[in-house]
Amino acid sequence: MAARRPCLRCGTPTQGRFCATCLPKTHRYRPERWKRLSRRLRATSGCAVCGSTTGLQVHHRTPLAQGGAEYDAGNLVVLCERHHAEAHAGKAV
């Protein structure tokens, strides 16, 4: 059995990143909207840290679990894979 961990949004123990109640509230529930926004942001800029234009990903500055807006461009930043991983490891972006 997989280890249970807290839901990223509400803290309820779950096997995935989000519990069944919170899953519909994430961008994963509306993948087409997220894909369009992500594609647009990645097409208009490079990595906010190093300027790279390859391996770009979109990162939420304020995590959804902490009340960050899902689709607000002010809460999103484009990062290369390396800097995105560093952001999730707790390093400042």
C-alpha positions as CSV (number, residue, x, y, z in Angstrom):
1,M,0.0,0.0,0.0
2,A,1.3,3.4,-0.9
3,A,2.2,5.8,1.8
4,R,-0.4,8.4,2.6
5,R,0.5,12.0,2.7
6,P,-1.4,15.3,3.2
7,C,-3.4,16.7,0.4
8,L,-1.6,19.8,-1.0
9,R,-4.8,21.9,-0.7
10,C,-6.5,20.8,2.5
11,G,-4.2,18.5,4.4
12,T,-6.4,15.5,4.4
13,P,-4.4,12.2,4.2
14,T,-4.4,10.9,0.6
15,Q,-2.3,8.7,-1.7
16,G,-1.9,11.3,-4.4
17,R,-1.1,15.0,-4.3
18,F,-4.8,16.0,-3.8
19,C,-7.7,14.3,-2.1
20,A,-10.9,13.5,-4.0
21,T,-12.6,16.6,-2.7
22,C,-9.8,19.0,-3.8
23,L,-8.8,17.4,-7.1
24,P,-11.6,19.1,-9.1
25,K,-10.2,22.5,-7.8
26,T,-6.8,22.1,-9.3
27,H,-5.7,22.9,-12.9
28,R,-5.4,19.2,-13.5
29,Y,-9.2,19.0,-13.6
30,R,-9.3,21.5,-16.5
31,P,-6.2,20.5,-18.5
32,E,-7.2,22.3,-21.7
33,R,-7.3,25.7,-20.0
34,W,-4.0,25.1,-18.2
35,K,-2.4,23.9,-21.4
36,R,-3.4,27.0,-23.4
37,L,-2.2,29.3,-20.7
38,S,1.0,27.4,-20.1
39,R,1.7,27.3,-23.9
40,R,1.1,31.1,-24.2
41,L,3.4,32.0,-21.3
42,R,6.2,29.7,-22.5
43,A,6.0,31.1,-26.0
44,T,6.4,34.7,-24.9
45,S,9.4,34.5,-22.5
46,G,12.4,32.5,-21.4
47,C,13.4,31.3,-18.0
48,A,12.9,34.1,-15.5
49,V,16.2,33.2,-13.8
50,C,18.7,32.3,-16.6
51,G,16.8,33.3,-19.8
52,S,17.0,29.8,-21.3
53,T,14.4,29.1,-24.0
54,T,14.5,25.3,-23.8
55,G,12.8,22.9,-21.4
56,L,10.4,25.7,-20.1
57,Q,7.8,25.0,-17.4
58,V,5.3,27.2,-15.6
59,H,5.6,27.5,-11.9
60,H,3.0,28.9,-9.3
61,R,4.8,31.5,-7.2
62,T,2.3,31.0,-4.4
63,P,1.3,27.3,-4.3
64,L,-2.4,26.4,-4.8
65,A,-2.3,24.7,-1.4
66,Q,-1.4,28.1,0.1
67,G,-4.2,29.9,-1.7
68,G,-2.4,30.8,-4.9
69,A,-4.5,31.6,-7.9
70,E,-4.5,28.8,-10.5
71,Y,-4.7,30.9,-13.7
72,D,-3.6,34.4,-12.6
73,A,-0.6,35.3,-14.7
74,G,0.7,37.3,-11.7
75,N,1.1,34.1,-9.8
76,L,2.9,32.3,-12.6
77,V,6.5,32.4,-13.6
78,V,8.2,30.6,-16.5
79,L,11.3,28.6,-15.5
80,C,13.6,26.1,-17.1
81,E,13.5,22.6,-15.8
82,R,16.6,23.1,-13.5
83,H,15.2,26.3,-11.9
84,H,11.7,24.8,-11.6
85,A,13.2,21.9,-9.7
86,E,15.2,24.3,-7.5
87,A,12.0,26.3,-6.8
88,H,10.3,23.1,-5.5
89,A,13.4,22.2,-3.5
90,G,12.9,25.5,-1.6
91,K,15.5,27.6,-3.3
92,A,14.5,31.2,-3.9
93,V,13.3,32.1,-7.5
